Amino acid sequence: MSVAINDVRQIVAIGLPIFDIVMLLNITVSGDDGWLNLTRTINSSQVNVGFGRSLAWIDDKTIAIAVLDVADQSWSRSEVWIFNMDIGFKRPLFAFPNQQQILNMPKPPLFLHIISSSRGLLILTDQRNALLLLSSPAGFHPVLYDNIDALISVSFYEFCPAGTFKNNSGIGPCTVCPPQTKNPGDQPCIECTPCLPTSFCPMASVDDTVTNVSYPSYTQTFSYPDTPDTDNYDDLLIQNMFSVGKTTRCLIISPMFWTLLVIGICLLICFMMILIKLRRCRTVSRHRTLAKNLFKAADIINDGERWIGGLISLSIFVLFGFAFRFAAEYVKLYPIETSTDADISCDRTLRNALFDNALQLLLPNPDGNRWPIFGMLDEQRINMTLDLVNTRADCSDMTFQQNRIGVNYLSLSLANCILQPDNITRSVSIELPTHRISVQLNITGPYFIGGFRLCLRGPGQINDAYELKALNICQFFSTPNQTLSSVTTLSVVLIKIINQTKPLHVSDTSKYDGRWVPTFAENSLSDEMIYEQYGDYLRYSRSRHILAITFSEQPFFVQNNQKSIVRLAELAFHTLLFCTLVIELFAIAFLLFKLISKPTIHLVNLCKKRSKNQLSEILPIPTKNYANRNNSARKKSHRLTSLDRLRLVRDLKRRQRKQPNLKSSNETFRVSPELTSIEIERNYF
C-alpha cells in the first residue's frame, strides 16, 4: 500500500496495488477531530499490473501513479502514469518512459517508489539506482543520460522533436502539432507554425515542402477497351468517307467536304465551258477543245464518251485519295500498344482492334504457347521502395526483416536509403527475395510519419515473341490529418496479366506480353480510434513504428486477347471494292441527271415552239418568191443571234411538214448556218 497527501486540496490518495485501485479521500477537520471521506476510486484499465504501487503529488492537481508490472514494454517493466484530477482518471496525460524519454538499461527495471518535488520526480528502481526527472521549460522535454553505472541518472532537456511542441513547463514529453501546422525541430517550439495551404501537412508535420502531388500514385495497367460498336471495315470506311463533323477539325479532315468542294469547282468550270460555246469566242475555242479532250480522257463514268464525265471524275479521284489514305493509316492503328490517336477520323479513339478477356486458372495449356511468358513472370526480380513522407527518421533508425514461421525473423539488407530534395522524405529500398513474402520495416525513435508511398519496380525482358513488361507502379497511403499507425499492415496481391496480340498476316505468329498487376489492401493506417478510446498517451508509448507488408500471388491470371478488325490483304481488297462502288454511285447519279434533264429540256423546247407557232400564224406562208422579196428581212435575220436563227429554221421546217405541197414546188431553205437539236445536245452535254 502507498499513501500520498495533497495539502492544498486536503486530499489523501491511497494505492492498493494488490487490487489495482487507487482511492481518493477528502480530509475533513472539525476542531480537534478529523475524518476521511471516500470521494473516488480509480480502477486500472489493466489487471494484475500493480496499479498504485507508489503515489506522488506533482502539484495540487496532478498526481503520479506507479504501475509495477506492465506487459509489452521494451524500456522497463514498470511505468509512471500522470493524471490530472480536473480532467479525470480515465486516460493518463502521459506515461514514463516513452519514445521521447527512454531508458537505456541492460535489464528492464521495476519502479519501486516515486517521490515528487517542486523541481521534478525521483524514481527508485530495483537495480540500486534512481532516476531524477527534472522539470523542463516550455519548448523542451527532459531526457535521461545514458549512464548505467551512475547511482542517480539526472535528466537534461532538449528541443522538442520535429513535429511536436510544448507550451508549458514540466516533466512530460512534447505533444504532436495539430494538422496544418509544423515544427522542423531545430529550435524550441512553444507553438507550431502554420503550413502552406497547398502542402501535405497532416498531424505532427515536420515541414510544408511537400504537396499533395509530390508523390503521386500511378499504374501501368488499364482495362482493355470495349469492342467498338462498328466492327466492320466497310461500315467504317463508308462512315468516314461520307460524314461531315460538327467541329472545325472534323470538317477539315472530312473527305465529303473536299469532294463537294471539288464538285463545286467542276460545276463552275462546266458553266465557263458552256459560256465560251455560246459566245463563240475564237481566242479560247482551241483551249476549250483541248480541255474537252483532256476531260474525255479522264472520264471514268462513261468510258470517255463525254467531257463533263471527266470533269466530275476529278471529284471521284479526290475521294479515291482519301480512301487510300484512310486505308494506309487505319492499318497502323493496330495494335493499340503502338498506335496513336487517329488523325484520319473525327473520332480520335478509332482503332483497328477487337478485344475480349477472360479470367483463367493456371491449367496445362495443350499447345504450351503461354508457358514461356509465365516462366518470365515468375523469374522477374522485384525491387520495393518505400517513400516515408513528412518525417525526420534517419537511415540508421530503420531496419528491414523477413517474417517467417518457425523463426523469429530474418534480417534483410537495405539496397538503398536516400533523403529526397524536400528534406522531409526518406526513401528506402530492398530487393524482394521471392514474390510470396512478408517483410517488415522497423523505425526506432521519436518519429512520426505523415504518409508513405509504396513503389514496385522490376526489369523487362524480350524473348522472341514473348515480352516481359518492366514493372513500375506506385501507390500512396495516408489518412487525412493523421499520422501513420504505430503498427501499419498492408497486403499486396500480385496478379498475372497476359496480353495476346494476333498478327495482321495469317502466316505470322501471335505475340505475348505479360506484367504483374498488384492490388493493395491496407488493414490499419491510423490509430485515431485507439487514441480516442484509450488515451492519446499511447501515441508516445511505442518504442518504434512498424510497417508490415505481405506479398502473395493469385492462382489465376487475366488473359486479354486482341485481334484486328481487318487484316492487310482484306483491307486492300475492300478498299478497291469501295472505289468501284464510288464509280458506280457517280455513274448512277449521272444517269439519273440525264434521265431528268432530257425530258426537262425537251419540255422547255416544246413550250418555246408553241410560242413561235402563235407568232407564225400572223406571218405569210413562205414561197419561192418570199425569199426574193424579203432580201432586207433576211439580212436583218442574219443579225439575230444564233439561237433565234435556230428557232426560225425549226419553225420553217415545221411549216414544210404541215404543207407537203411546198416540197413539190421545190422550195428550199438555207439551214447550213444553224445547228440541229441533236448537235446542240452533243455539244452541251
Sequence and secondary structure as in RCSB ss.txt:
>XXXX:A:sequence
MSVAINDVRQIVAIGLPIFDIVMLLNITVSGDDGWLNLTRTINSSQVNVGFGRSLAWIDDKTIAIAVLDVADQSW
SRSEVWIFNMDIGFKRPLFAFPNQQQILNMPKPPLFLHIISSSRGLLILTDQRNALLLLSSPAGFHPVLYDNIDA
LISVSFYEFCPAGTFKNNSGIGPCTVCPPQTKNPGDQPCIECTPCLPTSFCPMASVDDTVTNVSYPSYTQTFSYP
DTPDTDNYDDLLIQNMFSVGKTTRCLIISPMFWTLLVIGICLLICFMMILIKLRRCRTVSRHRTLAKNLFKAADI
INDGERWIGGLISLSIFVLFGFAFRFAAEYVKLYPIETSTDADISCDRTLRNALFDNALQLLLPNPDGNRWPIFG
MLDEQRINMTLDLVNTRADCSDMTFQQNRIGVNYLSLSLANCILQPDNITRSVSIELPTHRISVQLNITGPYFIG
GFRLCLRGPGQINDAYELKALNICQFFSTPNQTLSSVTTLSVVLIKIINQTKPLHVSDTSKYDGRWVPTFAENSL
SDEMIYEQYGDYLRYSRSRHILAITFSEQPFFVQNNQKSIVRLAELAFHTLLFCTLVIELFAIAFLLFKLISKPT
IHLVNLCKKRSKNQLSEILPIPTKNYANRNNSARKKSHRLTSLDRLRLVRDLKRRQRKQPNLKSSNETFRVSPEL
TSIEIERNYF
>XXXX:A:secstr
 EEEEETTTTEEEEEETTTTEEEEEEEEEETTEEEEEEEEEEE SSSSS EEEEEEESSSSEEEEEES  SS SS
 S EEEEEETTTBSSS SEEES SSS    SS   EEEEEE SSEEEEEETTS EEEEE B TTEEEEE   TT 
SEEEEEEEE  TTEE  S BSS  EE  TTEE  SSS  SS EE  TTB   TTB  S  BTTSS  B S     
   S   HHHHHHHHHS   SSHHHHHT HHHHHHHHHHHHHHHHHHHHHHHHHT HHHHHHHHHHHHHHHHT T
TTTTS HHHHHHHHHHHHHHHHHHHHHHHHTTS STTT    SSSS TT  S EEEEEEEE    SS SSHHHHH
HHHH   EEEEEEES    GGGEEEEE  TTSS EEE  SEEEE TTSSEEEEEEE SSSSEEEEEEEESS    
EEEEEEEE  EEETTEEE  EEEEEEEE TT    SEEEEEEEEEEEEEEE  SSTTS  EEEEEEEEEEEEEES
  HHHHHHH GGGGGS SEEEEEEEEEEEEEEEEEEEE SS HHHHHHHHHHHHHHHHHHHHHHHHHHHHHHHHH
HHHHHHHHHHHHHHHHTTS    HHHHHHTHHHHHHHHTS HHHHHHHHHHHHHHHHH THHHHTT     TTS 
 HHHHHHHH 
